Amino acid sequence: MTTIQTPPANGLTAQQVADLTLTTQQVADLSRAFDLVAPQDWRGPIAAEICPEARAITAEAIAFYTAPQAHFSALPNGLLRVTAIGYRSGPAGP
């Protein structure tokens, strides 16, 4: 592993950069989770049902791919309803 002796120009330390770096597997996991809730036009609003065990990865995936925060509510059938305004209506959209 290479150690950076001086901070990069953006002011981050080498450890901060390493902490922000996702592995290929992490990106693949986020992609799979996002694909399960994404609308046909991935930039649109999100409304889906997921199992409670998928809440954390789904929240991360929505934030990673669209920027807006996901909102969850419990359903009578034990699933969670996840909604988000989507990329287009969020801070990263046009």
Residue frames relative to the residue before (quaternion, step in Angstrom):
aa qw qx qy qz dx dy dz
M 1.0000 0.0000 0.0000 0.0000 0.00 0.00 0.00
T 0.3626 -0.7325 0.5415 0.1969 3.53 -0.94 0.95
T 0.2301 -0.7607 0.5922 0.1328 3.56 -0.97 0.87
I 0.3216 -0.7285 0.5731 0.1934 3.54 -0.90 0.95
Q 0.3567 -0.7734 0.4912 0.1825 3.57 -0.67 1.11
T 0.7829 0.1798 -0.1053 0.5862 3.60 1.05 -0.68
P 0.5760 -0.5974 0.4118 0.3764 3.57 -1.05 0.64
P 0.5503 -0.5902 0.4671 0.3615 3.58 -1.11 0.63
A 0.7077 -0.4859 0.3164 0.4037 3.57 -1.26 0.38
N 0.6643 0.5155 -0.3163 0.4392 3.60 1.06 -0.60
G 0.5759 -0.6384 0.3519 0.3701 3.59 1.28 0.09
L 0.5370 0.6158 -0.4170 0.3982 3.60 1.23 -0.02
T 0.4251 -0.6675 0.5406 0.2854 3.55 -1.10 0.65
A 0.6745 -0.4783 0.3608 0.4313 3.57 -1.24 0.28
Q 0.6517 0.5107 -0.3196 0.4608 3.61 0.99 -0.78
Q 0.6380 0.5187 -0.3310 0.4630 3.60 0.98 -0.76
V 0.6347 0.5080 -0.3259 0.4826 3.58 1.02 -0.76
A 0.6539 0.5089 -0.3134 0.4639 3.59 0.92 -0.87
D 0.6526 0.5215 -0.3126 0.4522 3.59 1.00 -0.79
L 0.6952 0.4701 -0.2653 0.4746 3.59 1.14 -0.59
T 0.5906 0.6001 -0.3523 0.4087 3.57 1.24 -0.32
L 0.2340 -0.7666 0.5847 0.1254 3.57 -0.84 1.01
T 0.4359 -0.6658 0.5332 0.2873 3.54 -1.11 0.66
T 0.6641 -0.4793 0.3845 0.4258 3.55 -1.27 0.29
Q 0.6514 0.5170 -0.3165 0.4563 3.60 0.99 -0.80
Q 0.6423 0.5195 -0.3303 0.4566 3.60 0.98 -0.78
V 0.6506 0.4953 -0.3140 0.4826 3.58 0.97 -0.82
A 0.6357 0.5213 -0.3294 0.4643 3.61 0.99 -0.77
D 0.6437 0.5143 -0.3177 0.4693 3.60 1.00 -0.80
L 0.6549 0.5012 -0.3082 0.4741 3.58 0.96 -0.86
S 0.6378 0.5370 -0.3191 0.4505 3.56 1.00 -0.83
R 0.6616 0.4989 -0.3064 0.4685 3.60 0.91 -0.90
A 0.6620 0.5020 -0.3083 0.4634 3.58 0.93 -0.88
F 0.6623 0.4985 -0.3100 0.4657 3.59 0.94 -0.83
D 0.6303 0.5519 -0.3341 0.4318 3.58 0.96 -0.83
L 0.6452 0.5397 -0.3230 0.4337 3.61 1.09 -0.63
V 0.7822 0.3120 -0.1689 0.5121 3.61 1.12 -0.52
A 0.5245 0.6720 -0.4027 0.3334 3.59 1.21 -0.36
P 0.4435 -0.6578 0.5291 0.3011 3.57 -1.06 0.70
Q 0.7172 -0.4260 0.3035 0.4604 3.59 -1.25 0.21
D 0.7103 0.2568 -0.1828 0.6294 3.57 1.06 -0.78
W 0.3740 -0.7918 0.4345 0.2106 3.58 -0.09 1.30
R 0.6355 0.5403 -0.3348 0.4384 3.62 1.18 -0.35
G 0.5822 0.6207 -0.3549 0.3871 3.58 1.26 -0.26
P 0.7149 -0.4220 0.3299 0.4495 3.56 -1.33 -0.01
I 0.3210 -0.7432 0.5615 0.1713 3.55 -1.12 0.72
A 0.1360 0.7401 -0.6488 0.1131 3.55 -1.00 0.94
A 0.2469 0.7684 -0.5445 0.2284 3.57 -0.40 1.23
E 0.3536 -0.6851 0.5860 0.2497 3.53 -1.36 0.15
I 0.0189 -0.7943 0.6065 -0.0291 3.56 -0.96 0.93
C 0.5387 -0.5715 0.4871 0.3820 3.54 -1.28 0.24
P 0.6274 -0.5788 0.3621 0.3744 3.62 -1.04 0.68
E 0.6160 0.5701 -0.3474 0.4182 3.61 1.06 -0.65
A 0.6843 0.4856 -0.2790 0.4671 3.60 1.18 -0.48
R 0.3791 0.7705 -0.4593 0.2271 3.60 1.25 -0.04
A 0.7050 0.4818 -0.2900 0.4321 3.61 0.68 -1.03
I 0.7033 0.4480 -0.2818 0.4745 3.59 0.78 -0.96
T 0.6254 0.5325 -0.3426 0.4559 3.60 1.07 -0.67
A 0.6392 0.5177 -0.3209 0.4695 3.59 0.96 -0.83
E 0.6563 0.5030 -0.3039 0.4732 3.58 0.97 -0.87
A 0.6668 0.5162 -0.3030 0.4439 3.58 0.92 -0.92
I 0.6556 0.5017 -0.3184 0.4660 3.58 0.92 -0.86
A 0.6581 0.4941 -0.3096 0.4763 3.60 0.93 -0.84
F 0.6599 0.5281 -0.3048 0.4390 3.60 0.95 -0.87
Y 0.7819 0.3635 -0.1829 0.4722 3.59 0.82 -0.97
T 0.8156 0.2669 -0.1294 0.4967 3.61 1.03 -0.59
A 0.4325 -0.7067 0.4297 0.3589 3.62 1.25 -0.48
P 0.6803 0.4698 -0.3412 0.4473 3.71 0.74 -0.75
Q 0.5352 -0.6275 0.4771 0.3036 3.51 -1.26 0.56
A 0.4064 -0.6898 0.5445 0.2500 3.56 -1.12 0.70
H 0.1966 -0.7504 0.6199 0.1182 3.54 -1.22 0.61
F 0.1557 -0.8079 0.5672 0.0366 3.55 -0.91 0.96
S 0.0204 0.7646 -0.6442 -0.0024 3.54 -1.18 0.67
A 0.4901 -0.6719 0.4815 0.2767 3.53 -1.10 0.82
L 0.2419 -0.7509 0.6006 0.1299 3.54 -1.10 0.79
P 0.6327 -0.5588 0.3717 0.3865 3.61 -1.12 0.52
N 0.6708 0.5089 -0.3006 0.4480 3.61 1.12 -0.57
G 0.6194 -0.5733 0.3367 0.4175 3.61 1.27 0.14
L 0.5928 0.5545 -0.3688 0.4529 3.58 1.25 -0.18
L 0.3971 -0.6746 0.5591 0.2733 3.54 -1.34 0.09
R 0.3027 -0.6954 0.6185 0.2056 3.54 -1.11 0.72
V 0.0890 -0.7855 0.6116 0.0316 3.57 -0.79 1.04
T 0.0092 0.7804 -0.6243 0.0326 3.53 -0.96 0.96
A 0.0659 0.7576 -0.6483 0.0373 3.54 -1.27 0.54
I 0.5664 -0.6340 0.4058 0.3354 3.56 -1.07 0.66
G 0.4738 -0.7030 0.4205 0.3232 3.59 1.22 -0.32
Y 0.7110 -0.4848 0.3272 0.3904 3.52 -1.32 0.42
R 0.6822 0.5280 -0.3007 0.4068 3.56 0.76 -1.06
S 0.7552 0.3683 -0.2027 0.5030 3.62 0.96 -0.79
G 0.6101 0.5852 -0.3376 0.4139 3.58 1.26 -0.14
P 0.7563 -0.4149 0.2726 0.4260 3.55 -1.32 -0.06
A 0.6914 0.4698 -0.2852 0.4690 3.61 1.14 -0.47
G 0.5794 0.6278 -0.3606 0.3743 3.58 1.24 -0.36
P 0.7010 -0.4829 0.3343 0.4045 3.53 -1.33 0.20
